[in-house]
Amino acid sequence: MHTRETVRSRREEYAEATHEALLDSAALCFFESGFGPTSLDHVAQRARVTKGAIYHHFASKRDLFLAVLERQQERSVETIAGAVAGAADAWEGITAALDAFLVTISDPFYQRLCWVEGPSALGFEDWWACGERYEIEVIRRLLGRAVQARVLVVDDVDMLAHVLFGAVSAGVLGMARSEEPFVERERFRTVMLAVMAGLMKGDQPA
């Protein structure tokens, strides 16, 4: 005999599975066709659900895109956090975080969703705010670790985090628009490490 808890649990599991299926379907549609041309009918068909199921989980195509983008950002943050976890010191943590981030944004899927479609789908302010919610906190933690280790020469860590986020965003947009993105990536890495080395006390490894 099924209890109310069992039925509710199964309903919740089904709802979660449908939610993830919609995100997977939408992500592929947005990647292949772009935000504008993608229809909710296409998303529903690919996810093998009704269009009504989409509106049960998301108020609009824009909200669906935002959920897709936030999931991509969460995965990026998890990847960076994992790379930093084994760092021996603050400088190694910074280089590990930068390298993990560069690998992530070099993925054409992530690059198009987050950096090409994102601004047009959400508008600049909301797109920027989404990046701030996830990436600035990662930057702030790395800087905080360097401050605690007394190797970072800066008084306003919060402002520095925002400045670096802006620099990172500009660099990634440059890579997304370049015909030679991997060349741009190496140029960006070299410059960012030079900037950070200039803020750190003592000699840092290349």
Backbone as a ProteinNet text record, in pm:
[ID]
protein_1_A
[PRIMARY]
MHTRETVRSRREEYAEATHEALLDSAALCFFESGFGPTSLDHVAQRARVTKGAIYHHFASKRDLFLAVLERQQERSVETIAGAVAGAADAWEGITAALDAFLVTISDPFYQRLCWVEGPSALGFEDWWACGERYEIEVIRRLLGRAVQARVLVVDDVDMLAHVLFGAVSAGVLGMARSEEPFVERERFRTVMLAVMAGLMKGDQPA
[TERTIARY]
83.9	0	87.3	58	138	91.5	184.7	153.4	153.4	98.7	98.6	241.2	331	471.3	535.7	501.8	560.3	511.8	382.4	326.9	386.6	395.5	450.9	597.5	669	809.5	825.6	741.1	748.9	712.1	614.3	577.4	691.9	758.6	872.2	986.2	1010.1	1115.5	1083	956.6	915.9	929.8	890.1	900.8	1046.4	1134.6	1277.1	1334.9	1294.6	1343.4	1295.3	1170.6	1117.2	1189.7	1215.5	1287.7	1425	1498.6	1631.6	1624.3	1523.6	1508.2	1481.2	1403	1375.3	1500.8	1580	1705.1	1800.9	1809.7	1897.4	1851.5	1722.4	1666.9	1686.7	1654.4	1666.6	1810.5	1901.9	2043.2	2090.1	2051.4	2089.9	2024.7	1898.4	1828.2	1890	1917.7	1977.8	2117.7	2189.6	2324.6	2319.8	2230.5	2225	2161.1	2055.2	1978.2	1987.3	2033.3	2032.9	1904.2	1904.7	1787.4	1667.4	1687.3	1575.9	1499.2	1566.1	1494.2	1437.7	1486.6	1439.4	1295.2	1210.6	1071.2	1051.1	954.5	922.8	864.7	799.6	750	865.4	972	1090	1152.4	1161.7	1217.8	1134.9	1003.5	914	924.9	928.8	938.9	1067.7	1174.9	1304	1307.6	1240.5	1237	1130.1	1047.3	939.5	836.5	802.3	697.5	604.6	494.8	404.5	454.9	409.3	445.4	394.9	282.3	229	323.7	403.4	500.5	606.5	640.2	737.9	683.5	558.3	498.8	471.3	468.5	455.2	583.1	696	824.7	881.1	849	908.4	800.8	809.3	707.1	718.7	839.8	862.2	989.1	1011.5	1135.4	1256.1	1241.4	1350.2	1386.4	1284.4	1310.2	1376.5	1336.1	1397.6	1544.6	1573.8	1712.6	1793.8	1737.3	1808.6	1842.7	1749.9	1776	1888.2	1888.8	1996.6	2130.3	2131.7	2254.1	2304.6	2214.5	2254.6	2311.7	2255.8	2311.4	2452.1	2475	2609.4	2706.7	2661.9	2747.4	2779.5	2680.5	2703.3	2808	2798.8	2896.3	3035.3	3042.6	3171.2	3234	3153.6	3203	3250.5	3176.6	3215.7	3349.9	3368.2	3493.7	3611	3591.2	3696.7	3727.3	3623.3	3642.8	3720.6	3690.6	3761.9	3908.7	3937.6	4076.7	4154.4	4087.6	4153.5	4173.3	4086.8	4087.3	4223.7	4297	4425.4	4544.9	4520.2	4631	4710.1	4842.1	4929.5	4935.3	4915.6	4922.5	4832.6	4830.9	4741.1	4771.4	4898.9	4934.1	4896.8	4922.3	4884.7	4733.3	4660.2	4514.8	4466.6	4531.4	4494	4520.7	4637.7	4670.2	4580.8	4552.1	4465	4324.3	4275.9	4142	4136	4237.5	4239.3	4244.4	4328.3	4340	4210.7	4146.7	4019.9	3912.9	3911.4	3813.7	3837.1	3961.4	3992.8	3953.9	3971.8	3929	3777.1	3708	3561.3	3508.5	3561.5	3507.5	3554.9	3651.4	3693.9	3598.7	3510.9	3410	3308.3	3292.5	3199.8	3057.4	3013.6	2879.1	2863.3	2955.8	2951.8	2970	3061.7	3094	2972.9	2902.3	2788.5	2673.6	2641.3	2529.1	2553.8	2672.1	2699.1	2745.8	2818.5	2883.8	2833.5	2765.8	2712.5	2561.1	2488.5	2343.3	2297.8	2375.7	2335.1	2298.4	2386.3	2354	2229.5	2209.8	2093.5	1965.8	1975.1	1856.3	1805.6	1898	1859.8	1868.1	1940.3	1971.2	2099.1	2174.3	2307.4	2303.6	2216	2216.8	2189	2088.1	2054.9	2160.1	2214.9	2322.7	2444.8	2480.4	2596.1	2571.7	2450.4	2416.9	2427	2390.6	2401.8	2547.9	2634.7	2777.4	2831.1	2785.1	2830.2	2792	2671.8	2623.7	2713.6	2770.4	2849.4	2999.6	3046.7	3190.5	3261.2	3195.1	3261.1	3287.8	3197.1	3217.5	3340.3	3361.6	3480.9	3606.3	3604.8	3719.1	3744.1	3637.7	3650.8	3714.7	3675.2	3733	3881.6	3919.3	4061.4	4142.7	4089.7	4159.1	4165.3	4056.9	4055.9	4160.7	4179.5	4283	4421.6	4443.3	4572.4	4594.1	4488	4498.8	4533.3	4465.8	4492.6	4635.8	4688.6	4827	4926.3	4871.8	4952.4	5046.2	4993.8	5074	5007.6	4890	4819.4	4827.1	4874.2	4889.6	4770.5	4662.9	4545	4458.9	4399.6	4315.1	4169	4119.9	3978.2	3959.4	3945.4	3932.3	3803	3694.9	3566.7	3573.9	3632.6	3644.5	3737.8	3845.2	3936.7	3865.1	3778.2	3701.9	3614.5	3551.6	3468.7	3553.3	3668.7	3758.4	3805.7	3844	3892.1	3780.1	3659	3544.9	3523.1	3534.9	3520.7	3629.4	3751.9	3862.1	3842.1	3798.2	3772.9	3662.5	3556.3	3445.1	3489.8	3569.9	3619.6	3708.4	3792.2	3880.2	3803.7	3700.5	3621.8	3543.2	3485.9	3413.8	3507.8	3631.3	3730.6	3758.6	3768.3	3791.9	3672.7	3551.7	3431.4	3418	3472.2	3458.8	3580.5	3685.1	3809.3	3804.9	3874.7	3889.2	3996.3	4075.5	4178.3	4161.8	4056.2	4025.5	4134.1	4204.6	4307.1	4430	4457	4563.7	4525.3	4400.2	4349.5	4350.5	4320.3	4317.9	4455.8	4559.5	4694.6	4739.9	4701.3	4732.9	4665.1	4540	4463.1	4524.9	4562.8	4623.4	4751.5	4835.4	4963	4941.6	4848.3	4822.6	4762.8	4664	4600.1	4698.4	4785.3	4884.4	4984.6	5018.4	5109.5	5045.1	4916.9	4844.5	4842.3	4808	4801.2	4938	5039.9	5175.5	5218.2	5174.3	5209.3	5144.7	5034.6	4964.8	5013.4	5087.8	5131.4	5271.5	5296.7	5428.3	5521.9	5647.6	5747.1	5744.7	5840.8	5849.5	5753.2	5682.2	5588.3	5640.2	5611	5655.2	5586.7	5649.9	5591.1	5475.1
-119.7	0	124.5	220.1	340.8	443.8	497.9	605.5	738.6	840.6	972.8	1022.3	986	1028.1	965.3	835.6	767	829.5	856.9	917.7	1055.1	1134.1	1267.7	1261.5	1164.4	1150.8	1117.6	1030	992.2	1110.2	1187.5	1306.4	1406.3	1421.4	1513	1464.9	1334.1	1278.1	1298.6	1278.4	1298.5	1444.7	1534.5	1678	1718.9	1665.2	1696.8	1642.3	1520.7	1461	1541.1	1585.1	1666.9	1799.7	1859.2	1987	1974.2	1868	1847.2	1816.4	1739.7	1708.4	1834.2	1924.3	2050.4	2135.8	2138.7	2215.5	2156.7	2024	1958.5	1989.6	1976.6	2002.5	2147.9	2238.9	2381.7	2420.4	2366.1	2399.2	2361.5	2244.1	2201	2288.1	2321.9	2406.4	2545.3	2604.1	2737.6	2735.6	2626.9	2615.5	2601.3	2518.9	2490.6	2604	2663.6	2760.6	2903.4	2921.6	3055	3079.2	3179.2	3206.5	3250.1	3345.6	3401	3298.2	3220.4	3124.7	3003.4	2975.4	2856.4	2875.9	2778.5	2783.4	2687.2	2719.1	2630.2	2498.5	2501.9	2378.1	2282.8	2338.9	2258	2201.4	2283.7	2237.6	2123.7	2140.4	2037.4	1907.7	1921.3	1802.9	1726.8	1799.2	1734.4	1667.3	1727.2	1671	1563.2	1545.9	1448	1475.5	1602.3	1643.9	1739.6	1777.1	1873.5	2015.2	2107.3	2247	2297.4	2242.4	2279.6	2245.8	2138.9	2100.7	2208.2	2274.6	2383.4	2495.5	2533.6	2644	2605.5	2476.6	2432.7	2462.9	2459.6	2481.2	2620.6	2681	2810	2904.3	3029.9	3127.4	3169.4	3160.3	3208.5	3147.1	3169.8	3122.7	3190.3	3315.2	3387.7	3324	3288.8	3223.2	3087.5	3017.8	2889.3	2909.2	3010.6	3037	3072.7	3154.7	3193.3	3070.9	2976.5	2853.9	2772.6	2767.2	2698.3	2765.7	2898.2	2973.5	2954.6	2958.9	2943.1	2804.4	2703.7	2569	2561	2625.9	2629	2700.6	2809.6	2884.2	2801.8	2730.8	2646.1	2538.8	2480.2	2377	2436.1	2555.8	2623.4	2650	2700	2729.7	2602.4	2493.5	2366.2	2317.9	2333.7	2293	2374	2504	2591.4	2559.4	2540.5	2508.5	2378.3	2280.5	2154.2	2169.7	2256.8	2279.9	2350.7	2439.9	2519	2438	2339.8	2266	2206.5	2161.6	2098.1	2190.2	2320.3	2415.8	2427	2432.3	2436.8	2574.9	2680.2	2815.6	2907.9	3035.3	3131.4	3148.4	3157.3	3177.2	3056.8	2938.6	2817.3	2810.2	2856.2	2858.9	2952.1	3068.1	3165.4	3109.4	3050.9	2995.5	2875.9	2792.6	2676.8	2722.3	2825.6	2877.8	2936.6	3013	3073.1	2966.6	2866.3	2761.1	2681	2651.2	2577.7	2660.6	2789.8	2877.3	2884.9	2894.6	2903.9	2776.7	2661.7	2536.4	2535.3	2581.5	2584.4	2673.8	2795	2889.4	2858.2	2768.4	2727.4	2625.4	2570.5	2477.7	2555.8	2523.7	2598.9	2605.5	2499.6	2494.6	2601.8	2602.9	2701.6	2842	2855.3	2986.9	3049.2	2969.9	3027.7	3060.6	2967.8	2991.5	3110.1	3114.1	3214.9	3348.9	3346.4	3469.1	3523.8	3441.8	3489.6	3511.2	3407.1	3416.7	3491	3478.7	3536.5	3684	3770.6	3914.1	3948.4	3881.3	3912.8	3854.7	3739.3	3674.5	3745.8	3790.2	3846.8	3998.7	4058.3	4200	4212.8	4319.6	4329.1	4327.6	4403.5	4416.1	4283.1	4210.7	4083	3977.1	3981.5	3887.8	3912.7	4038.9	4074.5	4034.3	4058.9	4024.9	3874.5	3794.9	3649.6	3609.9	3668.4	3640.1	3682.9	3796.8	3845.8	3749.3	3694.4	3605.6	3484	3437.4	3315.2	3341.5	3419.6	3429.7	3526	3635.8	3730.3	3666.6	3582.5	3517.8	3426.5	3358	3274.6	3361.2	3470.7	3562.6	3618.5	3656.6	3714.8	3615	3489.1	3387	3367.9	3367.8	3352.8	3470.5	3590.1	3708.2	3707.1	3663.1	3655.9	3560.8	3450.3	3355	3418	3495.3	3561.7	3668.9	3738.4	3839.8	3773.5	3663.3	3592.1	3540.7	3502.6	3455.5	3571.1	3693.6	3816.4	3825.5	3783.3	3794	3883.9	3936	4023.5	4167.5	4256.5	4397.3	4475.3	4483.8	4560.5	4584.7	4702.7	4736	4700.7	4718.6	4699.2	4572.3	4459.6	4331	4324.1	4381.1	4374.8	4446.8	4566.3	4638.3	4565.3	4509	4434.8	4316.3	4249.7	4136.7	4182.2	4298.9	4350.3	4390.2	4448.8	4488.4	4365	4261.1	4139.4	4069	4072.8	4013.9	4085.9	4218.3	4294.1	4258.5	4242.1	4206.1	4067.4	3975.2	3838.5	3837.9	3912.7	3918.2	3973.8	4080	4139	4040.2	3969.1	3871.6	3758.5	3709.6	3599.4	3643.4	3762.5	3813.5	3827.2	3867.4	3876.8	3741.1	3637.8	3503.2	3453.2	3484.2	3437	3496.6	3616.6	3685.1	3664.6	3604	3590.1	3470.9	3483.8	3372.1	3274.8	3316.5	3231	3233.4	3171.9	3180.4	3124.6	3020.4	2963.1	3054.3	3127.9	3227.7	3338.3	3382.7	3485.6	3435.9	3308.3	3251.4	3258.4	3224.3	3228.1	3371.3	3462.6	3603.9	3652	3614.9	3654.3	3595.1	3468	3403.2	3473.8	3504.2	3570.6	3705.6	3783.5	3916.3	3908.4	3819.6	3808.8	3763.7	3669.2	3625	3736.1	3816.2	3928.6	4032.5	4057.7	4152.8	4103.5	3976.8	3922.8	3916.5	3880.3	3875.9	4014.4	4118.6	4254.3	4297.1	4232.6	4264.2	4181.9	4075.7	3984.7	4021.7	3996.4	4021.4	3906.2	3940.7	3839.3	3790.9	3706.9	3653.3	3536.5	3533.2	3425	3342.5	3214.2	3130.3	3168.5	3139.1	3171.1	3079.1
0	0	0	-86	-95.8	6.3	77.6	171.6	97.8	161.6	100	78.2	174.7	161.8	39.7	13.1	-102	-231.5	-240	-359.7	-382.2	-273.7	-286.9	-328.7	-273	-307.9	-455.4	-505.8	-646.6	-736.2	-692.6	-769.2	-772.6	-658.6	-652.3	-740.4	-740.3	-824.3	-972	-1007.2	-1146.4	-1185.9	-1095.2	-1123	-1141.3	-1056.4	-1067.9	-1197.9	-1233.8	-1358.6	-1479.1	-1475.7	-1584.4	-1593.4	-1478.1	-1472.6	-1537.5	-1501.7	-1558.9	-1707.9	-1748	-1890.2	-1971	-1915.7	-1984	-1994.7	-1888.7	-1893.1	-1996.2	-1999.8	-2098	-2240.3	-2262.7	-2395.9	-2435.7	-2345.4	-2375.4	-2401.8	-2322.3	-2340.8	-2481.1	-2528.3	-2662.2	-2769.4	-2748.2	-2846	-2853.5	-2738.2	-2735.6	-2796.2	-2773.9	-2829.1	-2981.1	-3029.4	-3172.9	-3253.2	-3199.6	-3277.7	-3227.1	-3101.9	-3042.7	-2967.4	-2880.9	-2797.9	-2881.3	-2971.7	-3048.1	-3128.5	-3213.8	-3299.1	-3225	-3104.8	-3032.7	-2985.6	-3014	-2969.3	-2852.5	-2768.1	-2656.9	-2707.5	-2822.1	-2882	-2912.8	-2966	-2998.3	-2872.1	-2768.2	-2640.9	-2584.8	-2585.9	-2533.1	-2612.8	-2744.4	-2830.3	-2802.6	-2787.3	-2763.2	-2626.1	-2528.9	-2394	-2379.6	-2484.7	-2485.9	-2376.5	-2363.5	-2270.1	-2344.3	-2280.1	-2340.4	-2316.4	-2397.2	-2377.9	-2242.6	-2198	-2067.8	-1955	-1973.6	-1870.4	-1853.8	-1962.6	-1953.2	-1866.4	-1892.5	-1816.5	-1671.4	-1643	-1504.1	-1426.7	-1495.9	-1429.6	-1452.3	-1566.6	-1601.8	-1655.5	-1616.5	-1655.1	-1801	-1857.9	-1993.6	-2051.1	-2178.1	-2241.3	-2177.8	-2141.1	-2076.2	-1942	-1863.3	-1735	-1755.5	-1859	-1890.7	-1926.3	-2006.6	-2041.8	-1918.3	-1829.9	-1708.4	-1623.9	-1615.1	-1539.5	-1603.4	-1736.7	-1808.4	-1779.6	-1786	-1762.6	-1619.8	-1523.8	-1383.5	-1357.8	-1423.2	-1407.5	-1464.1	-1578	-1636.1	-1541.8	-1481.5	-1390.5	-1266.1	-1214.9	-1097.7	-1127.5	-1244.9	-1283.1	-1297.8	-1352.8	-1367.2	-1231.4	-1138.6	-1003.5	-934	-951.3	-890.6	-947	-1078.4	-1141.3	-1087.6	-1076	-1025.4	-880.1	-799.8	-658.1	-642.3	-726.7	-721.3	-756.2	-853.1	-892.8	-782.7	-711.5	-607.4	-479.9	-457.8	-330.8	-296.3	-395.6	-368.3	-375.9	-390.3	-403.4	-273.4	-287.7	-170.2	-106.4	-186	-132.4	-214.4	-175.9	-239.7	-388	-423.8	-563.9	-648.8	-597	-670.4	-686.4	-585	-594.1	-703.7	-715.5	-818.3	-957.8	-978	-1109.8	-1143.2	-1041.7	-1064.8	-1101.4	-1032.7	-1061.6	-1202.2	-1239.5	-1372.2	-1480.7	-1462.2	-1563.3	-1575.4	-1461.3	-1465.1	-1534.4	-1507.3	-1569.8	-1720.2	-1761.9	-1904.3	-1979	-1914.5	-1975.7	-1991.3	-1887	-1889.9	-2000.7	-2008.8	-2106.9	-2248.7	-2262.4	-2396.8	-2457.7	-2375.9	-2425.7	-2509.3	-2637.2	-2723.2	-2668.1	-2600.7	-2543.8	-2436.3	-2341.1	-2232.4	-2287.9	-2380.8	-2435.9	-2505	-2584.1	-2655.7	-2560.7	-2470.2	-2380	-2288.6	-2227.6	-2125.1	-2180.5	-2290.6	-2333.4	-2466.9	-2543.7	-2671.4	-2661.2	-2618.4	-2609.6	-2484	-2376.2	-2249.1	-2253.4	-2304.5	-2305.6	-2386	-2500.1	-2582.9	-2523.8	-2458.4	-2402.7	-2277.7	-2193.1	-2063.8	-2057.2	-2152.1	-2139.3	-2057.9	-2084.7	-2025.3	-1873.2	-1810.9	-1665.4	-1595.7	-1640.1	-1576.9	-1607	-1727.8	-1761.6	-1673.8	-1657.5	-1574.9	-1429.3	-1380.3	-1242.3	-1218.2	-1318.7	-1305.9	-1289.2	-1368.7	-1355.6	-1221	-1173	-1042.5	-930.6	-937.9	-831	-813.8	-922.7	-915.3	-915.4	-1008.8	-1030.5	-936	-900.9	-811.3	-675.4	-628.4	-499.6	-503.5	-615.2	-629.5	-624.7	-698.5	-700.6	-561	-493.3	-359.7	-262.2	-271.3	-182.1	-208.6	-336.2	-369.5	-316.9	-333.8	-283.9	-132	-69.1	76.5	129.8	59.4	99.9	90.1	-15.7	-32.6	74.2	111.9	217.7	350.4	381.4	506	511.6	394.8	388.7	387.5	385.1	386.2	265.1	151.1	28.8	-74.8	-42.1	-135.1	-86.5	-175.4	-140.7	-196.6	-120.1	-159.9	-36.5	-28.7	86.1	63.3	-59.8	-90.3	-173.5	-104.3	-171.8	-253.3	-199.6	-269.4	-404	-405.8	-532.4	-628.7	-576.1	-662.8	-726.1	-650.6	-705.4	-822.3	-809.1	-917.5	-1038.9	-1013.8	-1123.1	-1199.3	-1126.1	-1191.1	-1266.7	-1210.5	-1281.5	-1414.3	-1412.7	-1536.1	-1636.2	-1587.3	-1675.9	-1735.3	-1650.7	-1696.9	-1802.9	-1778.1	-1873.1	-2007.9	-2003.3	-2127.5	-2203	-2129	-2192.6	-2257.2	-2189.2	-2243.3	-2366.2	-2361.2	-2477.6	-2597.2	-2570.3	-2676.6	-2737.5	-2653.8	-2703.4	-2785.2	-2736.6	-2805.1	-2944.4	-2963.3	-3092.4	-3182.2	-3128.7	-3204.2	-3299.6	-3410.2	-3503.3	-3455.4	-3358.3	-3298.1	-3146.2	-3093.4	-2950.5	-2859.5	-2903.8	-2817.1	-2807.1	-2913.4	-2907.5	-2810.3	-2819.3	-2728.2	-2584.6	-2567.5	-2432.2	-2367.3	-2441.9	-2387	-2359.5	-2446.2	-2422.7	-2294.3	-2278.8	-2160.5	-2033.8	-2038.1	-1921.4	-1880.8	-1978.8	-1950.4	-1883.2	-1936.1	-1881.6	-1741.5	-1720.6	-1589.6	-1482.2	-1515.3	-1417.7	-1387.1	-1487.6	-1464.9	-1373.7	-1395.3	-1309.9	-1166	-1146.9	-1011.7	-945.2	-1022.8	-967.1	-920	-991.1	-951.5	-821.8	-786	-660.9	-543.8	-573.6	-468.5	-419.3	-294	-237.1	-274.1	-300.4	-327.7	-471.3	-506.8	-642	-656.8	-766.6	-793.7	-911.2	-910	-1022	-1150.1	-1262.1	-1393.9	-1421.3
[MASK]
++++++++++++++++++++++++++++++++++++++++++++++++++++++++++++++++++++++++++++++++++++++++++++++++++++++++++++++++++++++++++++++++++++++++++++++++++++++++++++++++++++++++++++++++++++++++++++++++++++++++++++++

